[in-house]
Amino acid sequence: MPITPQFPDLLLVDYQARSAYTDQFEGDQEAISQLRYGFFGEVGGLLSAVKKFHREKPLSSSRQESAEEEIGDALWYLAALVRRSGLDFDSVGEEAVTHLQRRLGLASAERSANGISFSQIDGLIAFQKDRMPNDFGTLLYELAGRTGGLFANFHSTAGELVCPSNVELYGRLLELLALVAATFDLRLTGVAASNLKKIESRWKPESAMYRPFFDSDFPEYEQLPREFEIEFIERQVKTKDMVIQRWRGVNIGDPLTDNRLDGDHYRFHDVFHFAYVAHLGWSPVIRGLLKLKRKSRSEIDENEDGARAMIIEEGIATWIFNHARDTGGFFEDVQVGKLEYALLKQVESMVTGYEVDKCPLWQWERAILDGFSVFRQLRDNHGGIVKINMHDHSITYLGKFGK
């Protein structure tokens, strides 16, 4: 059985329209070239991965999920290529359906007036699954060969890429992606829906909104403050640089040092937890520091605000900090939408099962980048005042004390 649940019918043109905003090559004259390289890379990764995965009998759900993600990424590049080439994705779908009907020995059927949907392609394969190619290797080689056709049909004139009006090539590639998906008991409908879920988590859709606060239905004395300021005060004690944090004139937590022989300013790292409050409405660590654990519900107090959740949050903050330090610049030159996807996926896997796993990756990205922006200002100014606003999801460096 497929690992993906039943999804509402999805038209090819709707998938293309919903995914178009994530095309990071907008405005780049080399966009089509970059996209075809991207498609080539995804297919290469797919060929390598699925060849290895296909040796497993029966296939594990994790292997199916990996194949689903690989095929979904290839589908994204195909849709982007079609759009960049000035072609209609529905026409590409028509071509894919025609080739599938010929391959599977089916008579041509009347097309829907609404356009080609992924379920129509899935339906053809399901109806004649016994006529599916039985040599998986041959199917992969055919996909590789057709992908090579992208390069045969592109050439450069006066420094400008000329796009082919080759609906048949794109149709063949879509047909082969559907057939490869079917060999993993996957449906292209589910692959496309999962890919949309992935990209809409990674890159904020225009209409997306922040979710309600996790503690909105708890008593006010157990809620994180919606708007507040924290003082980061740097002091030198003997030979050590320490940071003390103050809220409402009261010191919170213990003085922090770098805990490292070659200092790296980690003593300011609690700013990352405050950034999680601003952008995610979540931080077991800050709840503990501010004495705001949700004790009115014991299961929440123990599981969401308890020691294990705090350890996970500290682990995330430390791991990202080390990565940002070792790659240089503490993310100073990283723009929103450009933070490494692998890093965000790792964070996602670390918080699975906790309330914060409901937050999309784009919220994590903004929390991370804003947190590091304020961290760099605290580092450069040896402390200062930081304002957190949960209502407008911001964390801001206000400056040194008394300014």
ABEGO torsion letter per residue (X at the ends): XBABBBBBBBBAAAAAAAAAAABAABGBAAAAAAAAAAAAAAAAAAAAAAAAAAABOBBBAAAAAAAAAAAAAAAAAAAAAAAAAGBBAAAAAAAAAAAAAAAAGBBBBBBBAAEBBAAAAAAAAAAAAAABBABAAAAAAAAAAAAAAAAAABBBBGGBBBBBBBAAAAAAAAAAAAAAAAAAGBBAAAAAAAAAAAAAAABBBAABBBBBBAAAABBAAABBBABBBBBBBBBBBEABBBBBBBBGGBBBEBBBBAGBABBAGAAAAAAAAAAAAAAAGBBAAAAAAAGABBAABAAAAAAAABAAAAAAAAAAAAAAAAAAAAAEGGGAABBBGABBAAAAAAAAAAABGBAAAABBAAAAAAAAAAAAAAAAAAAAAGEEBBBBBAAAGBBBBAEBBGX
